[in-house]
Amino acid sequence: MSFIPPVLPRAARALRASSNPIANFRCFHTPTLSRPLLALRNSNYSQRRPFHSTPRSQAAVKNPYSILGVGKTASTSEIKKSYYSLAKKWHPDQNKDPSARERFQEVQAAYEILSDPAKKEQFDQYGEAAFDPDSGFSPGAGAGPGQGGFSGFSGGFTADFSFEDLFGSFGRSGGGRGSRGFTDDTMLGDNIEIEVTISFMEAASGTSKDIRIHPLVQCKACSGMGVKPGTMKKQCSLCYGTGTRVHHMQGFQMASTCERCRGTGTVTPRGSECGTCSGSGVTKEARTITIDIPAGVDTGMKMRVDGEGDAPQANIHSSSPSGKKRGNLFVHIRVTPHKEFSRKGSDIYYTATIPFTTALLGGQTKIPTLDGHVDIKVPMGTNTGDMIAISGKGMPGPNSPGRIGDLKVEFKLNPPRTLTPRQRILLEMLADEFKDKNARRIMNVNSKNDGASYYEEHKNEGFLKRAWHNLTHQHDDMPKDDDDQNKKASGSG
């Protein structure tokens, strides 16, 4: 964002090139109003004239570019060479023409402006109004006593308020390609944006990708000038190479971008356009470039490759071909989801499913990581939702070299959906051991062998021994039933 320099507290900035000529106009000053005359007590006196004119203190400054015969893009050496030539030609001691002295003074004044970078910039932005003492515009200060110069707006605007903030969108609304932005006197081309998709594991380790782009590059036939070899662009005759026109309307001076050259100060003669690029100075070219994607990138991240965007077109203002730079290439990263891992920042997450017996008794289980499988310990009494963190097994930090996230493992219990009779007996006995009265009983292990007789016989035994008797008793009963069923099936019973 650029702001009005402190030396120009009351001047409006000149607009950049825009497709809307109306939006380019800026008011430099308001009409000079005289202080109203006080009404005299004599009733015969009438105030007749509320305005007065101020005599011009000196002649308005003429266009220095047209006087020296140079364009707006002329170098310092070209300006100096033209000045020496014209000063020698119109020096009163050498030239006896009656108008020689006046012409010599014009040459001197023109060189004084163009040889001073600050004055040259003022003229390029505001035209003759910047040096017209009667225009109400003073680069060094505000309006003096008795003058009604533009004093700003009400509502909090100060001398540092930048009109570019308010009107800057006009210059960018219809510029099209190559009108993206200026950096001092350097014109930048448009950026190119593409999306590259990589896998989760490629994001973890880093990768290289070959991508295909079609940028606008400088035309080789005309070296980006937009004209045929052997021909040159001419200075715009409407703005005399300044790229800006100043309009006088009822006491106002307004500057606008030249509609003929669109602010460049030069025009291409008819029939001189380059046949390869049609005068644009750029052509489209297919290129394949390799980009290195660092480890740890994530979806939504963006990489910038400097100088791989579009080149600016030839009809965009710049003082020299070297003042034009290509835009940048922006690569948007998209990482495909992984079937086992999820991610949050540099940490990755994995859900480990374990048997309920391992959860109750504790133990270990094997899990995958970015580097392969590892065994981890399962604490006794682990429940669904419990989580442990393995340090240094996550994603690298793309902006923090050496920092690696964690692998966070969340446990999920996997109880059996079906049980064998023996498993059922053990679980029912375990429920009895934990005094769980809500658990459903099917085997009814405590009512075997005609009610309480079996239980009374083994009530003083330990849990494991009693479980063994229950299992062996159930085991003795089950083969008998199986043998009866086999005999019936064979027809021998």
C-alpha positions in Angstrom: 0.0 0.0 0.0 1.4 3.3 -1.0 0.7 6.7 0.6 0.9 10.3 -0.3 4.4 11.7 0.7 4.4 14.3 3.5 5.6 17.0 1.1 2.2 16.8 -0.8 -0.3 17.1 2.1 -3.1 18.6 0.1 -2.7 17.1 -3.3 -4.7 14.1 -4.6 -2.6 11.4 -6.1 -2.8 10.7 -9.8 -4.7 7.6 -10.8 -3.1 4.7 -12.6 -4.3 3.3 -15.8 -8.0 2.3 -15.8 -10.5 1.1 -18.3 -13.0 3.7 -16.9 -11.8 7.2 -18.0 -14.2 8.9 -15.7 -12.8 7.2 -12.6 -9.4 8.5 -13.4 -10.2 12.1 -12.8 -8.9 13.7 -9.6 -9.4 17.2 -8.3 -6.2 19.1 -7.5 -7.7 22.3 -6.1 -10.9 24.3 -5.7 -11.6 27.7 -7.1 -9.9 30.6 -5.2 -12.6 32.5 -3.3 -12.1 36.0 -2.1 -13.1 37.0 1.4 -16.6 38.5 1.2 -16.7 42.2 1.6 -18.2 43.4 4.8 -21.5 45.2 4.3 -21.2 48.9 5.0 -23.7 50.8 7.0 -24.3 53.0 4.0 -27.4 51.5 2.4 -26.3 52.8 -1.0 -23.4 50.5 -1.1 -23.9 47.1 -2.6 -21.6 44.2 -2.8 -21.2 43.4 -6.4 -18.4 41.0 -6.8 -18.0 37.9 -4.5 -15.0 36.6 -6.5 -11.8 38.2 -7.6 -9.0 37.1 -9.9 -5.4 36.7 -8.9 -2.8 38.0 -11.4 -0.5 35.4 -12.7 2.9 35.8 -11.1 4.7 34.0 -13.9 4.0 32.0 -17.0 2.8 28.4 -16.4 5.4 25.7 -16.8 5.2 24.0 -20.2 5.6 20.3 -20.8 9.4 19.7 -20.3 9.3 16.5 -22.3 8.0 18.3 -25.4 10.5 21.1 -24.9 13.5 18.8 -24.7 12.1 16.4 -27.3 12.4 13.3 -25.2 9.9 10.7 -24.0 8.7 9.9 -20.5 10.9 6.8 -20.5 14.1 8.6 -21.5 17.1 7.9 -19.5 19.2 10.5 -17.6 21.9 10.5 -20.2 19.4 11.0 -23.0 17.8 14.0 -21.2 21.2 15.5 -20.5 22.3 15.0 -24.2 19.1 16.7 -25.5 19.5 19.6 -23.0 23.1 20.3 -24.1 22.2 20.3 -27.7 19.2 22.6 -27.3 21.0 24.9 -24.8 23.8 25.4 -27.3 21.3 26.0 -30.1 19.2 28.6 -28.3 21.9 30.4 -26.2 21.4 34.1 -26.7 25.1 34.7 -27.3 25.0 32.2 -30.2 21.5 32.7 -31.6 20.4 36.2 -32.6 16.8 35.2 -33.0 14.5 37.5 -30.9 12.8 34.5 -29.4 16.1 32.7 -28.5 16.2 34.0 -25.0 12.7 32.8 -24.2 13.4 29.4 -25.8 16.7 29.1 -23.8 14.8 29.8 -20.6 12.2 27.2 -21.5 15.0 24.7 -22.1 16.6 25.6 -18.8 13.3 25.2 -16.9 12.5 21.9 -18.6 15.9 20.5 -17.7 15.6 21.7 -14.1 12.5 19.6 -13.8 13.6 16.4 -15.6 17.1 16.4 -14.0 15.6 16.4 -10.5 14.0 13.0 -9.7 11.6 14.6 -7.2 10.4 17.3 -9.6 10.2 14.8 -12.5 8.0 12.5 -10.4 5.7 15.4 -9.5 5.3 16.4 -13.1 4.7 12.8 -14.1 1.9 12.5 -11.6 0.3 16.0 -11.7 1.4 17.5 -15.0 1.8 21.3 -15.3 -0.4 21.8 -12.3 2.4 20.8 -10.0 4.5 23.9 -11.0 1.6 26.3 -11.9 1.7 29.0 -9.1 -2.0 30.0 -9.9 -3.3 26.5 -9.9 -3.8 26.3 -6.2 -1.5 23.3 -6.0 1.7 23.6 -3.9 3.9 20.5 -3.5 5.7 22.1 -0.6 2.9 23.5 1.4 -0.8 24.2 1.7 -2.7 27.2 0.6 -1.3 30.5 1.8 -3.1 33.4 3.4 -6.0 34.7 1.4 -6.1 31.7 -0.8 -8.9 29.2 -0.7 -7.0 26.1 -1.6 -8.4 22.6 -1.1 -8.4 22.1 2.7 -9.5 18.5 2.9 -12.6 16.7 3.8 -14.6 16.7 7.1 -15.1 13.5 9.0 -11.6 12.7 10.1 -9.5 12.7 6.9 -6.0 14.1 7.5 -3.2 15.2 5.3 -1.8 11.7 5.3 -5.0 10.2 3.8 -4.3 8.3 0.6 -6.8 8.7 -2.2 -5.4 5.5 -3.6 -7.1 3.6 -0.8 -10.4 5.1 -2.0 -10.0 4.9 -5.7 -7.3 2.2 -6.1 -9.9 -0.3 -7.2 -10.7 1.7 -10.3 -7.2 1.2 -11.6 -7.4 -2.6 -11.1 -10.9 -3.3 -12.1 -10.4 -3.5 -15.8 -6.7 -3.7 -16.3 -6.6 -7.4 -17.4 -3.4 -9.1 -17.8 -0.2 -7.2 -16.9 -2.0 -4.6 -14.9 -1.6 -6.2 -11.6 0.9 -3.9 -9.9 3.8 -1.5 -9.9 6.9 -1.6 -7.8 8.6 1.7 -8.1 9.1 1.8 -11.9 9.0 -2.0 -12.3 5.9 -3.6 -13.8 5.1 -7.1 -12.6 3.3 -9.7 -14.6 0.3 -11.8 -13.4 0.7 -14.7 -11.1 -0.1 -18.3 -12.0 -1.9 -20.5 -9.5 -2.2 -24.3 -9.8 -3.1 -27.2 -7.5 -0.9 -30.3 -6.9 -2.2 -33.4 -5.3 0.2 -35.7 -3.3 -0.3 -38.7 -1.0 -0.3 -38.7 2.8 3.0 -40.6 2.8 4.6 -38.2 0.3 3.6 -35.3 2.5 5.3 -37.1 5.4 8.6 -37.7 3.6 8.7 -34.8 1.1 8.6 -35.3 -2.7 9.4 -33.7 -6.1 6.7 -33.2 -8.7 6.9 -32.3 -12.4 4.2 -29.8 -13.3 3.0 -28.5 -16.6 2.3 -24.7 -17.0 1.5 -22.4 -19.8 2.9 -18.9 -18.9 3.0 -15.8 -21.0 6.7 -15.2 -21.9 8.5 -12.4 -23.7 8.0 -12.6 -27.4 11.3 -13.6 -29.0 10.6 -12.0 -32.3 10.3 -8.5 -30.9 12.1 -8.9 -27.6 8.9 -7.9 -25.8 8.6 -4.5 -27.5 5.5 -5.4 -29.4 6.7 -3.9 -32.7 8.4 -5.4 -35.8 12.2 -5.6 -35.8 13.7 -2.3 -37.1 10.7 -0.2 -36.0 10.1 1.7 -32.7 7.2 3.0 -30.8 6.6 6.7 -31.1 6.0 9.3 -28.4 2.3 9.9 -27.8 1.3 13.2 -29.4 -1.6 13.6 -27.1 0.2 13.6 -23.8 3.7 14.3 -25.1 5.0 11.1 -23.5 3.8 11.8 -20.0 1.0 9.3 -20.0 -1.2 11.8 -18.2 -3.5 14.6 -19.4 -4.5 17.6 -17.4 -7.9 19.2 -18.0 -9.0 22.7 -17.1 -12.7 23.0 -16.3 -14.2 26.1 -14.7 -11.3 26.7 -12.4 -10.6 23.1 -11.6 -7.6 21.1 -12.9 -8.1 17.4 -13.2 -5.6 14.8 -14.3 -6.5 11.6 -16.2 -4.7 8.8 -17.8 -4.1 9.4 -21.5 -6.7 7.6 -23.4 -4.6 7.2 -26.5 -1.5 5.5 -25.0 -3.2 4.2 -21.8 -0.5 5.8 -19.6 2.5 4.4 -21.4 3.6 7.6 -23.1 4.2 5.8 -26.4 2.1 4.4 -29.2 2.7 1.8 -31.9 2.5 3.1 -35.4 -0.2 1.5 -37.5 1.2 -1.6 -39.3 4.2 -1.8 -37.1 2.8 -4.4 -34.7 4.8 -7.6 -34.3 3.2 -10.4 -36.3 4.1 -13.0 -33.8 2.5 -11.5 -30.7 0.1 -9.1 -32.4 1.7 -6.2 -30.5 1.3 -7.6 -27.0 5.0 -8.4 -26.5 4.2 -11.8 -25.0 3.4 -15.3 -26.3 2.1 -18.4 -24.5 4.6 -21.1 -24.0 4.3 -24.7 -22.5 6.8 -25.5 -19.8 7.5 -28.3 -17.4 9.1 -27.4 -14.2 10.1 -29.5 -11.2 9.2 -28.3 -7.7 10.5 -29.7 -4.5 7.7 -30.2 -1.9 9.1 -30.2 1.7 8.1 -32.8 4.2 5.2 -31.9 6.5 3.0 -30.0 4.1 -0.7 -30.2 4.5 -3.8 -29.4 2.5 -4.3 -25.7 2.0 -0.7 -24.8 2.1 0.7 -22.7 -0.7 4.2 -22.6 -2.2 5.7 -19.7 -4.2 8.1 -20.1 -7.1 9.5 -16.7 -8.0 9.6 -15.6 -11.6 7.6 -18.5 -13.1 4.4 -16.5 -13.7 3.3 -14.4 -16.7 5.4 -11.7 -18.3 3.8 -8.2 -18.5 2.5 -7.1 -21.8 4.2 -4.5 -24.0 1.4 -1.9 -23.6 2.0 -1.6 -19.9 4.1 1.3 -18.8 7.7 0.8 -17.8 10.8 2.9 -18.3 12.7 0.1 -19.9 12.4 -3.6 -20.8 14.5 -4.4 -17.8 11.8 -2.7 -15.6 9.4 -5.6 -16.4 9.4 -8.7 -14.2 7.5 -11.9 -14.6 4.9 -12.8 -11.9 5.2 -15.7 -9.6 3.9 -19.3 -9.6 1.8 -20.3 -6.6 1.3 -24.0 -6.0 -1.6 -25.0 -3.8 -1.1 -28.3 -2.0 -3.7 -31.0 -1.6 -3.0 -34.1 0.5 -5.1 -37.2 0.0 -6.5 -38.8 3.2 -4.9 -42.0 4.6 -6.9 -45.1 5.3 -5.4 -45.6 8.8 -4.0 -42.2 9.9 -5.6 -38.8 10.5 -3.8 -35.6 11.1 -4.0 -32.4 13.1 -1.0 -30.1 12.6 2.2 -32.0 13.0 0.5 -34.8 15.1 -1.0 -37.9 13.5 -3.6 -40.1 15.0 -4.2 -43.9 14.9 -7.0 -46.0 16.5 -5.8 -49.4 17.8 -8.4 -52.0 18.3 -7.6 -54.5 21.1 -9.4 -57.5 22.7 -11.2 -56.8 25.9 -9.0 -59.4 27.7 -5.9 -57.4 26.7 -7.6 -54.3 27.9 -8.4 -55.9 31.3 -5.2 -57.7 31.9 -2.8 -55.4 30.0 -0.3 -56.5 27.4 1.0 -55.3 24.1 -0.2 -54.8 20.5 1.4 -54.0 17.1 0.6 -50.8 15.4 1.8 -49.1 12.1 3.8 -45.9 12.0 5.2 -43.7 9.3 8.5 -45.7 9.6 7.0 -49.2 9.9 5.3 -51.4 12.6 6.2 -51.2 16.3 4.9 -52.9 19.4 3.4 -50.8 22.1 2.4 -51.6 25.7 -1.3 -51.7 26.7 -1.8 -50.6 30.3 -4.0 -52.9 32.5 -7.6 -51.7 32.7 -7.4 -49.8 29.4 -10.8 -48.5 28.2 -12.2 -47.3 24.9 -11.1 -43.7 24.3 -7.9 -43.9 26.3 -4.9 -42.5 24.4 -1.1 -42.6 24.6 1.4 -40.5 22.7 4.6 -41.7 21.0 7.0 -38.8 20.8 8.8 -38.1 17.5 6.6 -40.4 15.4 4.4 -37.7 13.8 4.8 -35.3 10.9 7.8 -33.0 10.4 7.1 -29.3 10.7 7.4 -27.6 7.2 8.2 -24.2 8.8 10.1 -25.6 11.8 13.2 -27.7 10.7 14.0 -30.4 13.3 10.6 -30.3 14.9 8.6 -33.6 14.6 5.1 -34.1 15.9 3.7 -37.1 17.9 1.9 -40.2 17.0 -1.2 -40.4 19.2 -2.8 -43.8 19.6 -6.4 -44.1 20.8 -7.6 -47.5 22.0 -10.8 -49.2 21.1 -12.1 -52.4 22.8 -13.3 -55.2 20.6 -15.5 -57.5 22.7 -16.5 -60.9 21.1 -20.0 -61.1 19.5 -20.4 -64.9 20.1 -19.2 -67.1 22.9 -18.6 -70.8 23.3 -20.2 -72.6 26.3 -16.9 -72.7 28.1 -16.3 -69.0 27.5 -19.8 -68.3 28.7 -19.2 -70.3 31.9 -16.0 -68.4 32.6 -17.6 -65.1 32.1 -20.6 -65.9 34.2 -18.3 -67.1 37.0 -16.3 -63.9 36.5 -19.5 -61.9 36.9 -20.2 -63.8 40.1 -16.7 -63.1 41.3 -17.2 -59.4 40.7 -20.6 -59.6 42.3 -22.2 -58.3 39.1 -25.9 -59.0 39.6 -26.9 -57.3 36.3 -25.1 -59.6 34.0 -27.3 -62.1 32.1 -26.9 -65.8 33.1 -27.6 -68.6 30.7 -25.4 -71.5 31.8 -26.5 -71.1 35.5 -23.3 -72.7 36.7 -24.2 -72.6 40.4 -27.4 -74.8 39.9 -25.7 -77.8 38.3 -26.1 -81.3 39.8 -29.5 -81.0 41.4 -29.4 -77.6 42.8 -27.2 -76.7 45.7 -25.6 -80.1 46.2 -22.9 -79.4 43.6 -22.3 -75.9 44.8 -22.1 -77.0 48.5 -19.6 -79.7 47.5 -17.2 -77.2 45.8 -18.1 -73.9 47.6 -14.8 -73.9 49.6 -12.7 -74.2 46.5 -10.8 -71.3 44.9 -12.1 -69.6 41.8 -9.8 -71.3 39.4 -10.3 -74.8 40.8 -14.1 -74.3 40.9 -14.0 -73.0 37.3 -12.0 -76.2 36.4 -14.7 -78.4 38.0 -17.4 -76.5 36.2 -15.7 -76.8 32.9 -14.8 -80.5 33.2 -18.4 -81.3 34.4 -19.8 -79.4 31.5 -17.3 -81.1 29.2 -18.4 -84.6 30.5 -22.0 -83.8 29.8 -21.5 -82.4 26.3 -19.9 -85.5 24.6 -22.7 -87.7 25.9 -25.2 -85.6 24.1 -23.0 -85.6 21.0 -22.8 -89.4 21.1 -26.6 -89.8 21.3 -27.0 -87.4 18.4 -24.5 -89.3 16.3 -26.2 -92.6 17.0 -29.5 -91.3 16.0 -28.1 -89.8 12.8 -26.5 -93.2 11.8 -29.7 -95.2 12.7 -27.8 -97.6 15.1 -29.5 -96.3 18.2 
